Amino acid sequence: MIHSQFPRWRLVACLVALAFTVPINPASGAPATNRLVVLISVDGLASYFHDDPKANLPALRKLASEGARAASMRVSLPTVTWPNHTTLVTGVPPGMHGVLNNSYWDRAKNIAVPLIPDPLFNKEEIVKVPTVYDVAKQAGLKTGAIIWPATRGAKTLDWTVPDCFSNSLWAAHSTPSLLAEFREAKIPYERQEEWCKAPGGGIPRDRMYAQMTAHVITRHRPNLMLLHLVEVDHVNHQKGPRSPESYEAVAFADEMVKQVFDAANAAFPGRLTFIVTSDHGFMPYRQQIQANVLLKQLGLVKLEGTRVASREAWALGQFIYVLNSARRAELVQSLAAKLRATEGVESVIEEKDFAKHGLVTQDADPRMPNLVINPKEGYSTSDTTAGELIVTPKTEATKGAHNHDPAHPLMRGSFVAWGAGIKRGATLTEINNLDVAPTIARLLGLEMKDVQGRVLGEFLAK
C-alpha cells in the first residue's frame, strides 16, 4: 500500500472546511440536485437552552460553533405547534398560510375542530400557500418528511409519514413503500399509536422518527428532508421547562439530532446543510386563566349540568370567539375590557390590530376569533367551564405552556445551521421564523415568491 504524504485527517479537514465556504448554488436558478438540506424541529426547544450550562447539548453546540446561529428566533402568533411548523416551511404567517391554531371553532357547526395531530384534513385542504417542499418538488428535487405537522397527504413529498397518532391514519397517508421498508429494517412503526397514548411514549417515538429519517436519507437520498421531534415539548408541558426531567429530554433530543446528522453526513459528505430549529419557546406556569368561566359568569355561556347548552362567546386557548353576530361589536369591546382587567392577562389583541400580528379577521376567515389574549409569565389558559374561579390558585408543581406573546423572550425558538453553503461563525441576535423557508430555498438554488420572510444572507457563504 502506498501511503500518501498528506495525512487522511488533513484531507478530511480540508473537505469539511470547503463545505463551510463554498455556496451550494448561488441564485442561478439551477436546483441543487446533488445536495441535501435537513430541517429538524425540536418541538419546544426554547432558545434559552443553548446558553444554559445545565443543558447537555454537545451535538447542537458543535453544529453552532462550526456553523451559524441565531441567539433567538421570533415565532408566530399563536405560539403553538401546527401554525408555527407551517410558518417554518412557507415563509408567511398563519393568517396567510391558513393553519391558524392547533384547533379552531367552527361557527356554523358550533364545535371545536382539531388540526392537531392531522386527524381530519390533508395538507392541500388547510395550507393555502406553497411550501418550500412544494417548490423543491416542482424544481425536480426529491423531498421527504417524517411527522411534520400539516403534511398529511402532501402530494409533493416523495417519502413521508404524517404527524398522525393512529396506526390507521399512518397506513392511509404514509408512503406505502416506506412502511414495508421500515418493517424490513425492524423500525417498529406499528407501535406509533401505542406510544402516542403511553406515558413516556415520546422517547421511543422520537427514537423511531430519527431512525425513519436516517433510513430515508441513506436509502433514498432526498434533497430536502424534514423531521419533527416531540419529547422536549411533552416533558416541558408536564414538568415545566428547565426541570430535571426537561434537561433529560433536551439531552435526549440532542442525541437524536446527532443520530440523524451522522447518517446525513455519511450520505452527503461535503454536500449537506443541516438546520435545527424549533416551533416555540416555553413558559413555566402555576396558574391558569379560565376565560370560559368568565363567559359563564357574564351569561354568555349557559350550562345544563356540565353540558354547554348555549354559547354567545367561547374561549379556545388564546382565541376568544364572539358567536352572537348581532352583538359582535358590543361584545368584542366589553370582553376586551373585562379580559384586560383579569389577573394574569398580559395583553388583549383586537381585530383592528390582527394584521400587525400576522392574522386576519373573521370577515376574511370565519375560523378566526375576535380577540386574542396573551397570558403573563406564570400563567396559562384553560378552556374549562367548571367552577367559579376565573383564575386558579397557584399550584405547588410547576408546569409548562407556550400560548403567550411571541415577543416574550421565553417564547423564542432556536435556530442553528451547519454545513454546505453556511458561513462559519456567523451569528445574529434575532431572526424570524418567517426567514427559514426562503433561506432553505436559496440553499437549494431555488426562490420562494410572495413570502414575508427574507433570505438570511448573513448566514450564507458568498
N, C-alpha and C positions, 0 to 999 in steps of 0.2 A: 504494500500500500504506500502510495506517495503522500507524504504529509505536507500540507501547504505551509508556507512561511507566514501566512496570515491566519491566526487562530480563528476557529469557527465562532467563538463567542464574540469576537470583534466584528465579524461579518454580520452576525445576528444583530448586534448593537447598531451597526450602521443602517441595516434594513429597517429596524424599528425607528431610528431617528428620521429616516426618509419618510416614514409614514406620517410623521407629525409636520412635515414641511412641504410635502407635495400635495397640491389641491387634488381632490377626487376628480372633479370635472368642473372647470370654470363654466360660467353661464354661456355655454356654447350651443346649447340645445341638444347635445349628444347625451343620451341616457347612460348612466354608469352600469353597464351590463355585467361588468366583472367585479363589482363591489358589493359589499353588504353593509347596510346600516341596521343596527339593532336598537330598538327603543324599548327599554324596560321601565314600567311604572311600578314603584314600590308604594302601594296604597298606604297613605297616611304617614309617609316618611317626611316629617317636617324638616325645614332647612336647619333648625337649631341642633339637630342630632349630629350634623357634620363637625361642629366645633365643640361638641360635648365630650370631655375626656372619658366619661363613663360609657360612651357608645363605642362598641368594638366594631369598627368598620375598616379593616385593613384593605380589603379589595377596593372599596369605593374611594378611600383616601388615596390609594395608589393611582387609581384612574384620574383623580382630580389633580394630583401632583404632576402627573405626566401629560395631562391634557388641559382642559379648560373647565372652569367652574363659575357659576353664579352664586353669590352669597345668599341670595333669596330669589324666589320666583313668585310673583303675584299670580293668584289663581282667579277663577271666575266666580261670580255670584249666581246661584247659591254654591257655597263651598262644600259640595258633596260629589260623590264618585262619578255618576253617569254623565252629568253635564261637563265636568272637567276633563274626563278622558276623551270626550268628543271634541272639546276645545283643543286638546293637545294634538289631535290629528286633522283638524280643519282650519285652524288659524283664525277662527271667528268665535264670538261669544255665544252663550246659549240662546239669546234672543234671535240670532241669525241661524244657528245650526239646528235648532228645534228640539234638542234634548234639554228640556227646561229644568228638570229636577230629577230626583230618584223616583218620584211619583208625582202625579198631578190630579186635580179634581175635575172630573167630567161634569160640567154644569148641566148638560142635557140628561144624563143618566143618574146624576146625583150620587156618584160613587167615586172612590179613590181608584186610580188606575196606576198600577206599579210599572215602572220601567226597569227597575232592578229586581231580579237578575235576568233581564231579557225574557220574561215569561210569555209575552204576548205578541210582540212586534218584530218583524225583520228590519234590518238596517235601513233599507230603502223606504220604509214606512215612517221612520222617525227622524232620520238625518237628512236635512233639506239641502245640504251643500256638498260639494266634492270634498273628499278626504285625501290625504296625502297618498294613501294606498290606492285610491281610485286613479289619481294622476299617474302614479307609478305603473299601474297595470295598463293604463291606456297608452303609455310610452313603450310598452313591450317588456317591462321588468316583471320579475316574479315576486309575489307577495305572500306573507304568512302572518298569522296572529293566533296566539293562544290566550284564551279567555279575556280578550279586550272588550270592555263594555260597548254595547250598542253596535256590535258587528254580526249579530245573528243573521245568517242567510246572505251575508255580503257576497255579491257576485264577483267582486274584483279581488277577493282573497283566494289565492290558489290552494293554500293549505291553512285550514282554520278549525279551531274548536271554540265554540261561543261561550260567553260567560253566563251559562245557564246552570242551575243547580241539579235539574233532574236528568237521570240517565236517558229518558225517552227523548228529551229535547236535544241532548248531545247526539243521540243516534240519528235524529231527524235533520240536524243542522251542521254537524261536523262534516269535513271532507271524508267521504266514505272510505277511501283507500287508507286514510290516516289511521282510523280506528283498527283496521286489520293489521297495519304495521305496528301499532302500539301493542297489540296482542302478541304479535311475534316477538317484539322486543321486551316483553314482560313488563310493560308500563301499565299499571293497574287502573286503567281508565274507568272500568266498570264500578269502581268504588267511589266515584265522584259524589253521587247522591248521598251515600252513607257518610262520607267525610264532611259534606256540607251540613249535615244535621248533627254531627257528633261534636261535643265539647272538645276543643283542642284539635279539631279536624283541619285547621288551616295549615299546620305543619306538614302533614302528609300531602295535602293538596298542593302547596307551593313546591314541595319536592317533586311531585308528579308533573306540575306545569313546567318546571325547569327542565326535567327530563324530556318532556314533549318538545320543548323549544330547541334543545340541543339536538334531538333526533331530526327535526325538520331541517335545521341548518346543515347538519352533517350529510343527511341523505339527499335533500332536495336543493340545497344551495340557493335559497331565495336572495333577492337583492334588498328587500325590506322585511324585517321581522319584528313583530310587536309581542310583548309579554306583559301581563298584569299579575303581580304578586300580592297576596291578600292578608297574610298573617299579621303584619305590623298593625294594620287597621283594626283587626279583630281584637287584638290584645290591648291596644291603646283605648278602645272603647270600654272594655271590661275592667281593666285595672288602672287606667289612667296613663297618659304619656309620662315617660321618664320614671316609671315604676320599675322595680327589679324585673318584673315579667316583660315590660316594654323593652328594656335593654336586651333581654334574651331574644325577643322577637326580631329586633333590629340586627343583632349579630347573626341570627339565622338567615335573614334576608340577604345579608352581605355574602354569606356562603353560597346562596342560590345564584346571586349575581356572578360570583366567581365561576361557578359551575357552567353557566351559560357563556360567560366570557371565554373560558378556556376552550370550549367547543367551537365557538365562533372564530377565535383567533387561529385555531388549528386549521379550520376550513378555509379561511381567507387571510393568510399571513400577509401583513403589509397592505391589505385592501379592506380592512374592517374599520368602520366607525361605530363606536359603542357609546350609547347615551343612556344614562339612568336619571329618571325624574320621578315626580310624584304628583298626585292629583290635588292634594291639600295638606295643610299642617294639622295640628291637633291642640285642643284646649282642654285643660283639666276643669272639671266642674263638680260641685256638690249640691247644687240647687237647680230646679227646673221651673221654667215659665210655662204654665198650663193655660194657654190662651183660650182654649175651648171652654174652660171653666169660667173665664171672664165672659165669654159669649153666652154661656148658660145663665149667668147672673144677670146679664142685660136682657134676657128674654129672647135672644136671637137663636139660641139652640134650646129645643124643648125635648125632654126625655119622657118616656113611658117605662118606668122601671129603669133598667140600664140601657134600653134601646133608644136610639135617637129617633124621635117621632117627626121632627121638622127642623129645618135649618134655614135661617136667613143669612147666615155667615158661617164660615168654617175655617179652622186653622189646620194646616198640613205642614209641619215643620216650620220653616221660616215664613212660609207663604200664608197670607190671610186672604181668603176669598169672600167677597160680598156676593151673595146668591140671590138677593131680592133686587132685581134690576130696577124696579120702580123707586127704590130708596137708595140707589147706588151712591150718588153724590153725598147725600146726607150721612149715610153710614160710614163711608170712607173717611170723611172728616171727623166724625165723632169717635170712631175706633182708633184713628191715628192719634188723637189727643189722649184717649184713655190708655193706649199701649205705651205712649211716651211717658206717661205718669206711672207706669207699672215698674215695680222693683225688678232689677236685673236686665231691663231693656236698654241697650246702648243707643240704638237709633231705629227709626222707622222710615222706610223709603216709600214715598208716594208715587203714583203712576206718572206724574209730571216729571219725575226725576229718573224714571226707569232707564231711559236711553243712556244716561251717564254711566250706568252700571251694566251695560250690555244686554239689557232686557227690553222686551216690547210690552205693550199694554194688552188688556183683554180685548180691545177693539181689533187689534191685529192678530191675536191668537187667543181664542176663548179658554185655552188651558192655563193662561196666565192668571196670577192672583191680582188683587187690587192694592195690597200692601205687602211689604217685606220687612220683617223685623230682624235685627241683629242683636243677639244677647251680649251682655257684658262678659268679661272674663270671670270664670267661676260659675257661670250659668249655662244651661242648655234649654231646649224646648221639649215639650211633651204634648202629644195630641189627645190625651185622655180627657174625658168629661167627668170623671169620677171625683167625688169630694167637693169641697168648697174652697180649697186653697188655690189661689191664682199662682202663688209662688210657694214651692215646697220648702220645708225647713232644711237646714244643712244636714247632709248625711255624714256619717262617720267616715265612710270609704269614699275615696276619690275615683271618679270615672273620667272618661274622655269623650269629647264631641268635636264636631267640625262644621257646625251650622252658624258661622259667625261672619263678621265683616272681613272680606278678603284683604282689606288694608291693615288688619291687625298683624303684628309681627309673628304671632304664634300660628297664624293661618298660612304662612308662606311655605310653598313647596320647594323641592330640591331640583337641582339641575347640574349634571356633570357630563362632559363629553370628552371622548378619548379617541385617538387613532387617526386614520387617513383623512386628510382634509382639515384637521383640527390644529389650531395654533397652540403649541405647547406653552404652558404658563399663563395663558390668557385668563383674566378674571373680570367679572363685572359685579357691581354691588347689587344690582337688581335687574331681572328681566321679567317678561310677562309670559304666561303660558301660551298666549296667542302667537308667540315667536317660534315655537317649537316646530310646527308643521312646515312653515316656509323655509326654515333653516334645513330641515331634513330634505326637502325638495331640492334645495340648492346643492346639498351634498351628493344627491343622486343625479345632478346635471339637469334638473327639471325646474319648473316655476309654477307656483300656485298663484292663481289670479283671484282678485276680488277678496283678498284676506285683509284682516285688520292688524295682524302681526307683521313683524319685519324679519328679514334675514339677519341673524346675529353675526354680522360681518367681523366684529371684533374677535370672534372665536375661530374664524376660518383662516387657514393658511392661504397666503397670497400667491 
